[in-house]
């Protein structure tokens, strides 16, 4: 019996040691996991910052979005990481829809954020950049009213009613038809988004309200004349509708997929370096003569002696366009001759001036323009190559669909018509 008790005690002791070992192991694993998670978070944040520093803003934004969605951010850092993401979209990517959505998400998740005023103004800026300028101006005025109301706040019931009914306020009436604030803002966003009028000025907004009402009155009169059934108007409406459908199709199916890579930009730059320079600079001595024969003789014969017999004028040391304006001489007429000349040569063409006199020019100085760095002209090259590639992509898309839709063109008809006309 004593041996049995001793065996039981030993077994219990062993079990306790094993249990303690498991607990210590689990605690160690949790600690390791927490350290790994912390390292992962720090590395994710560092990597996003490195991407942004290399101007890889789309990749940085995608990285931030991923580690936010994967809950790899500590709760106290979610707000700052979300704002950083929104700023990336706003400041660097210029995707104002995504930026606005990101700012609104921060305001929704963190209603007591200390950055509330800044974020609300960023939302307004996004609306302005998206062409919703009147709505942006209206929101700005609402914020300013709210800030002023903190000094003399209305009662809670009044504030709630104002917030609820603001967009249903009637701003005008045409007979029995009411125009609400929502109607007004919608009209202005579509009609006046290209306007350069300062919409933060209430006086300007009142003026535009009159314009909107005038348009609605005229539309009401046009409807009373049944112009909505006019054949010519319907034809134009249908034509505009078809054009918009074609533009949307091409944008969705072709242009949105057109890409020009960095290598293509650099290859184009290397092939056209001579075209990408600062302007060449010239300086001329020149004569103004009324005798065309004399002027032509001096120019064609490069007659420096005769040239020196006359009192000459001097042009500024500048590009040809500036010299043309300053000396009132159209140098574009003699570009070939000027390009062939070297300092000391008389340009082999007498140029007729507006007043009927003739100019004879002698090149005295010339400096060729410097090649522009790649980064300076990169955006211009991108625009040029994108336009070319879009045109090629569009033609390929059309030809592909010609084949798929079994298009047959009977151009022989036009050949026969041409023969008949002869």
C-alpha positions as CSV (number, residue, x, y, z in Angstrom):
1,X,0.0,0.0,0.0
2,X,2.7,2.6,0.8
3,X,4.2,1.8,-2.6
4,X,0.9,2.5,-4.3
5,X,0.5,5.9,-2.6
6,X,4.1,6.8,-3.5
7,X,3.4,5.8,-7.2
8,X,0.3,7.9,-7.2
9,X,2.1,10.9,-5.8
10,X,4.9,10.5,-8.4
11,X,2.3,10.3,-11.2
12,X,0.5,13.5,-10.0
13,X,3.8,15.3,-9.7
14,X,4.8,14.3,-13.3
15,X,1.4,15.5,-14.5
16,X,1.8,18.8,-12.8
17,X,5.2,19.3,-14.3
18,X,3.8,18.4,-17.8
19,X,0.9,20.9,-17.3
20,X,3.3,23.6,-16.3
21,X,5.5,22.9,-19.3
22,X,2.5,23.2,-21.6
23,X,1.5,26.5,-20.0
24,X,5.0,27.9,-20.4
25,X,5.2,26.7,-24.0
26,X,1.8,28.3,-24.8
27,X,2.9,31.6,-23.1
28,X,6.1,31.5,-25.1
29,X,4.2,30.8,-28.4
30,X,1.8,33.7,-27.7
31,X,4.7,36.0,-27.0
32,X,6.4,34.9,-30.2
33,X,3.2,35.4,-32.2
34,X,2.7,38.9,-30.7
35,X,6.3,39.8,-31.6
36,X,5.9,38.5,-35.1
37,X,2.6,40.4,-35.5
38,X,4.3,43.6,-34.2
39,X,7.2,43.1,-36.6
40,X,4.8,42.4,-39.5
41,X,2.9,45.6,-38.7
42,X,6.0,47.6,-38.5
43,X,7.4,46.1,-41.7
44,X,4.1,46.7,-43.5
45,X,4.1,50.3,-42.5
46,X,7.7,50.8,-43.4
47,X,7.3,49.1,-46.7
48,X,4.3,51.4,-47.6
49,X,6.4,54.4,-46.7
50,X,9.2,53.2,-48.9
51,X,6.8,52.7,-51.8
52,X,5.4,56.2,-51.4
53,X,8.9,57.6,-51.2
54,X,9.6,56.0,-54.6
55,X,6.4,57.7,-55.9
56,X,4.7,54.3,-56.3
57,X,1.6,55.7,-54.8
58,X,-0.9,53.2,-56.2
59,X,1.2,50.3,-54.8
60,X,1.5,52.1,-51.4
61,X,-2.3,52.6,-51.2
62,X,-3.0,49.0,-52.1
63,X,-0.5,47.9,-49.4
64,X,-2.1,50.1,-46.7
65,X,-5.6,48.9,-47.7
66,X,-4.5,45.3,-47.4
67,X,-3.0,45.5,-44.0
68,X,-6.0,47.5,-42.8
69,X,-8.4,44.9,-44.2
70,X,-6.3,42.1,-42.7
71,X,-6.5,43.7,-39.2
72,X,-2.7,44.0,-39.0
73,X,-3.0,47.5,-37.5
74,X,-3.3,48.1,-33.8
75,X,-6.6,49.8,-32.9
76,X,-4.9,53.0,-31.8
77,X,-3.2,53.2,-35.3
78,X,-6.3,52.5,-37.5
79,X,-7.3,56.1,-37.6
80,X,-3.9,57.5,-38.6
81,X,-3.4,54.7,-41.2
82,X,-6.8,55.4,-42.7
83,X,-6.1,59.1,-43.0
84,X,-2.7,58.4,-44.5
85,X,-4.5,56.2,-47.1
86,X,-7.1,58.9,-47.9
87,X,-4.3,61.5,-48.3
88,X,-2.5,59.2,-50.7
89,X,-5.6,59.1,-52.9
90,X,-6.2,62.8,-52.6
91,X,-2.7,64.3,-52.9
92,X,-0.8,61.9,-55.1
93,X,-3.2,59.6,-57.0
94,X,-5.8,62.3,-57.5
95,X,-8.6,59.7,-57.3
96,X,-11.1,62.0,-55.5
97,X,-13.9,59.5,-55.3
98,X,-11.7,57.0,-53.4
99,X,-10.3,59.8,-51.3
100,X,-13.7,61.1,-50.4
101,X,-14.9,57.6,-49.5
102,X,-11.8,57.1,-47.3
103,X,-12.3,60.5,-45.5
104,X,-16.0,59.7,-44.9
105,X,-15.1,56.3,-43.5
106,X,-12.8,57.9,-41.0
107,X,-15.5,60.4,-40.0
108,X,-18.0,57.5,-39.6
109,X,-15.7,55.2,-37.6
110,X,-14.2,58.0,-35.5
111,X,-16.9,60.6,-35.0
112,X,-15.0,62.2,-32.1
113,X,-11.7,62.5,-34.1
114,X,-9.7,65.6,-33.4
115,X,-9.2,65.9,-37.2
116,X,-12.9,66.3,-37.8
117,X,-12.7,69.9,-39.3
118,X,-9.8,69.0,-41.5
119,X,-11.5,65.9,-42.8
120,X,-14.8,67.6,-43.5
121,X,-13.0,70.3,-45.5
122,X,-11.1,67.6,-47.4
123,X,-14.5,66.0,-48.3
124,X,-15.6,69.4,-49.6
125,X,-12.4,69.7,-51.7
126,X,-13.1,66.2,-53.2
127,X,-16.6,67.3,-54.2
128,X,-15.2,70.5,-55.8
129,X,-12.6,68.4,-57.7
130,X,-15.3,66.0,-58.9
131,X,-17.3,68.9,-60.4
132,X,-19.8,69.2,-57.6
133,X,-18.8,72.7,-57.0
134,X,-22.2,74.1,-55.8
135,X,-22.7,71.2,-53.4
136,X,-19.2,71.9,-52.1
137,X,-19.9,75.6,-51.6
138,X,-23.2,74.7,-49.9
139,X,-21.4,72.2,-47.5
140,X,-18.7,74.8,-46.8
141,X,-21.4,77.4,-45.8
142,X,-23.1,74.8,-43.6
143,X,-19.8,74.1,-41.8
144,X,-19.3,77.8,-41.3
145,X,-22.8,78.2,-40.0
146,X,-22.3,75.3,-37.6
147,X,-19.1,76.9,-36.3
148,X,-20.8,80.2,-35.8
149,X,-23.7,78.4,-34.1
150,X,-21.4,77.2,-31.4
151,X,-21.3,80.7,-30.1
152,X,-25.1,81.0,-30.1
153,X,-26.4,77.4,-30.5
154,X,-30.0,76.7,-31.4
155,X,-32.1,74.3,-29.3
156,X,-31.6,70.6,-30.2
157,X,-35.0,70.3,-31.9
158,X,-34.4,73.2,-34.2
159,X,-30.9,71.9,-35.2
160,X,-32.3,68.4,-36.0
161,X,-35.1,69.9,-38.1
162,X,-32.6,72.1,-40.0
163,X,-30.3,69.1,-40.7
164,X,-33.3,66.9,-41.9
165,X,-35.0,69.5,-44.1
166,X,-32.1,71.4,-45.5
167,X,-32.2,69.7,-48.9
168,X,-36.0,70.0,-49.2
169,X,-36.0,73.8,-48.6
170,X,-38.0,75.4,-51.4
171,X,-35.8,78.0,-53.1
172,X,-38.2,79.1,-55.8
173,X,-41.6,78.4,-57.4
174,X,-42.8,78.4,-61.0
175,X,-46.5,78.5,-60.7
176,X,-47.4,75.4,-58.6
177,X,-44.0,73.7,-59.3
178,X,-41.5,74.0,-56.4
179,X,-37.7,74.0,-56.9
180,X,-36.0,72.6,-53.8
181,X,-32.4,73.0,-52.8
182,X,-31.7,69.5,-54.1
183,X,-33.1,70.4,-57.5
184,X,-31.1,73.6,-57.6
185,X,-27.8,71.9,-56.7
186,X,-28.4,69.1,-59.2
187,X,-29.1,71.7,-62.0
188,X,-26.0,73.7,-61.1
189,X,-23.7,70.6,-60.9
190,X,-24.7,69.6,-64.5
191,X,-24.9,73.0,-66.1
192,X,-22.3,75.1,-64.4
193,X,-19.5,72.7,-63.3
194,X,-17.1,74.3,-65.8
195,X,-18.0,77.8,-64.5
196,X,-15.2,79.9,-63.0
197,X,-17.6,81.8,-60.8
198,X,-16.8,81.9,-57.1
199,X,-19.6,79.8,-55.8
200,X,-18.7,80.4,-52.1
201,X,-20.1,83.9,-52.6
202,X,-23.9,83.9,-51.7
203,X,-24.5,86.7,-54.2
204,X,-23.2,84.6,-57.1
205,X,-25.3,81.7,-56.0
206,X,-28.4,83.9,-56.1
207,X,-27.5,85.0,-59.6
208,X,-27.1,81.4,-60.7
209,X,-30.5,80.6,-59.1
210,X,-32.1,83.1,-61.5
211,X,-30.3,81.5,-64.4
212,X,-31.6,78.0,-63.4
213,X,-35.2,79.4,-63.0
214,X,-34.9,81.2,-66.4
215,X,-33.8,77.9,-68.0
216,X,-36.8,76.0,-66.4
217,X,-39.2,78.8,-67.5
218,X,-37.9,78.5,-71.1
219,X,-38.1,74.7,-71.0
220,X,-41.7,75.0,-69.7
221,X,-42.6,77.2,-72.7
222,X,-40.8,74.9,-75.1
223,X,-42.8,71.9,-73.8
224,X,-46.0,73.9,-74.2
225,X,-45.1,74.2,-77.9
226,X,-44.6,70.4,-78.1
227,X,-41.0,70.8,-79.2
228,X,-40.3,67.6,-77.5
229,X,-41.9,65.8,-80.5
230,X,-40.1,67.9,-83.1
231,X,-38.5,65.6,-85.7
232,X,-35.2,67.7,-86.0
233,X,-34.8,67.8,-82.2
234,X,-35.5,64.1,-81.8
235,X,-32.9,63.4,-84.5
236,X,-30.3,65.5,-82.7
237,X,-31.1,64.0,-79.3
238,X,-30.8,60.5,-80.8
239,X,-27.5,61.4,-82.5
240,X,-26.1,62.8,-79.2
241,X,-27.3,59.7,-77.4
242,X,-25.6,57.4,-79.9
243,X,-22.4,59.5,-79.6
244,X,-22.4,59.3,-75.8
245,X,-23.0,55.5,-76.0
246,X,-20.1,55.1,-78.5
247,X,-17.8,57.2,-76.2
248,X,-18.7,55.2,-73.2
249,X,-18.1,51.9,-75.0
250,X,-14.7,53.0,-76.2
251,X,-13.7,54.4,-72.8
252,X,-14.8,51.2,-71.0
253,X,-13.5,48.7,-73.6
254,X,-10.5,50.4,-75.1
255,X,-9.2,53.7,-73.6
256,X,-9.4,52.6,-70.0
257,X,-7.1,49.7,-70.8
258,X,-4.5,51.7,-72.8
259,X,-1.2,51.8,-71.0
260,X,2.2,53.1,-72.0
261,X,5.1,51.6,-70.0
262,X,8.2,53.4,-68.8
263,X,10.4,51.7,-71.4
264,X,8.4,53.1,-74.3
265,X,8.6,56.6,-72.9
266,X,12.4,56.3,-72.6
267,X,12.8,54.8,-76.1
268,X,10.7,57.7,-77.6
269,X,12.8,60.2,-75.7
270,X,16.1,58.7,-77.0
271,X,14.8,58.7,-80.5
272,X,13.5,62.3,-80.4
273,X,16.1,64.1,-78.2
274,X,16.9,66.7,-80.8
275,X,13.3,67.8,-80.8
276,X,13.2,68.2,-77.0
277,X,15.4,71.1,-76.4
278,X,15.3,74.6,-75.0
279,X,14.8,77.1,-77.8
280,X,17.9,78.0,-79.9
281,X,19.0,81.6,-79.4
282,X,20.0,84.0,-82.2
283,X,21.3,87.6,-82.5
284,X,21.2,89.5,-85.8
285,X,22.3,92.9,-87.2
286,X,19.7,93.9,-89.8
287,X,19.0,96.6,-92.4
288,X,15.6,98.0,-93.3
289,X,15.6,98.9,-97.0
290,X,12.8,100.2,-99.2
291,X,14.7,99.1,-102.4
292,X,13.7,95.4,-103.0
293,X,16.4,94.9,-105.6
294,X,19.2,96.2,-103.4
295,X,17.9,94.1,-100.4
296,X,17.8,90.9,-102.5
297,X,21.3,91.6,-104.0
298,X,22.9,92.0,-100.6
299,X,21.2,88.9,-99.2
300,X,21.9,86.5,-102.1
301,X,25.5,87.6,-102.6
302,X,26.3,87.7,-98.9
303,X,27.7,91.2,-99.6
304,X,29.2,92.3,-96.3
305,X,30.7,95.4,-97.8
306,X,27.4,96.8,-99.0
307,X,25.8,95.7,-95.7
308,X,28.3,97.8,-93.8
309,X,27.5,100.8,-95.9
310,X,24.1,101.1,-94.3
311,X,23.3,101.9,-90.6
312,X,22.2,98.6,-89.1
313,X,19.9,97.7,-86.2
314,X,20.3,94.9,-83.7
315,X,17.9,92.3,-82.5
316,X,17.8,91.0,-78.9
317,X,19.7,87.7,-78.2
318,X,16.6,85.5,-78.1
319,X,14.6,82.7,-79.8
320,X,13.3,83.4,-83.3
321,X,9.7,84.0,-82.1
322,X,10.8,86.7,-79.7
323,X,13.0,88.4,-82.3
324,X,10.1,88.4,-84.8
325,X,7.9,90.2,-82.3
326,X,10.6,92.7,-81.2
327,X,11.9,93.6,-84.7
328,X,8.5,93.3,-86.4
329,X,10.0,90.8,-88.9
330,X,8.4,87.5,-89.8
331,X,11.4,85.2,-89.5
332,X,9.3,82.1,-90.2
333,X,9.7,83.0,-93.9
334,X,13.4,82.4,-93.7
335,X,13.7,79.5,-91.3
336,X,15.6,77.3,-93.8
337,X,18.1,80.0,-94.7
338,X,18.6,80.9,-91.0
339,X,19.3,77.3,-90.1
340,X,21.9,77.0,-92.8
341,X,23.8,80.2,-91.7
342,X,26.7,80.5,-89.3
343,X,27.7,83.6,-87.4
344,X,29.1,86.2,-89.8
345,X,26.8,85.1,-92.7
346,X,24.1,87.3,-94.2
347,X,20.8,85.4,-94.4
348,X,20.2,84.5,-98.0
349,X,16.7,85.9,-98.2
350,X,15.4,89.5,-97.9
351,X,12.2,89.4,-95.8
352,X,9.3,91.7,-96.6
353,X,7.9,93.6,-93.7
354,X,4.3,94.7,-93.0
355,X,5.1,98.3,-94.0
356,X,6.4,97.2,-97.4
357,X,10.1,97.6,-96.6
358,X,12.6,94.7,-96.7
359,X,14.8,93.4,-94.0
360,X,18.3,92.0,-94.6
361,X,19.8,90.1,-91.6
362,X,23.3,89.2,-90.7
363,X,23.7,86.4,-88.0
364,X,26.1,87.6,-85.3
365,X,25.6,85.0,-82.6
366,X,24.0,81.6,-82.2
367,X,23.6,79.2,-79.2
368,X,21.9,75.9,-79.7
369,X,19.3,75.0,-77.1
370,X,20.1,72.4,-74.4
371,X,18.5,68.9,-74.4
372,X,15.7,68.8,-71.9
373,X,16.0,66.1,-69.2
374,X,13.7,63.1,-69.5
375,X,11.8,63.9,-66.3
376,X,11.0,67.4,-67.6
377,X,9.3,66.1,-70.8
378,X,8.0,62.8,-69.5
379,X,4.4,63.9,-69.1
380,X,4.3,65.4,-72.6
381,X,5.7,62.2,-74.1
382,X,3.1,60.2,-72.1
383,X,0.3,62.3,-73.5
384,X,1.6,62.0,-77.0
385,X,2.1,58.2,-76.9
386,X,-1.1,57.6,-75.1
387,X,-3.0,59.4,-77.8
388,X,-1.2,57.4,-80.5
389,X,-1.8,54.1,-78.7
390,X,-5.5,54.9,-78.1
391,X,-6.0,55.5,-81.8
392,X,-4.2,52.2,-82.6
393,X,-6.2,50.3,-79.9
394,X,-9.5,51.8,-81.2
395,X,-8.7,50.8,-84.8
396,X,-7.8,47.3,-83.7
397,X,-10.9,47.0,-81.6
398,X,-13.1,48.1,-84.6
399,X,-11.4,45.7,-87.0
400,X,-11.7,42.8,-84.5
401,X,-15.4,43.5,-84.2
402,X,-15.8,43.8,-88.0
403,X,-14.6,40.2,-88.2
404,X,-16.7,38.9,-85.3
405,X,-19.9,40.6,-86.7
406,X,-19.1,39.4,-90.2
407,X,-19.1,42.9,-91.7
408,X,-19.0,43.2,-95.5
409,X,-18.3,46.5,-97.3
410,X,-19.3,46.8,-100.9
411,X,-17.0,49.6,-101.9
412,X,-17.3,48.5,-105.6
413,X,-20.6,50.5,-105.6
414,X,-18.6,53.8,-105.3
415,X,-16.2,52.7,-108.0
416,X,-19.1,52.1,-110.4
417,X,-20.6,55.5,-109.5
418,X,-17.3,57.2,-110.2
419,X,-17.1,55.5,-113.6
420,X,-20.7,56.6,-114.5
421,X,-19.9,60.2,-113.5
422,X,-16.9,60.3,-115.9
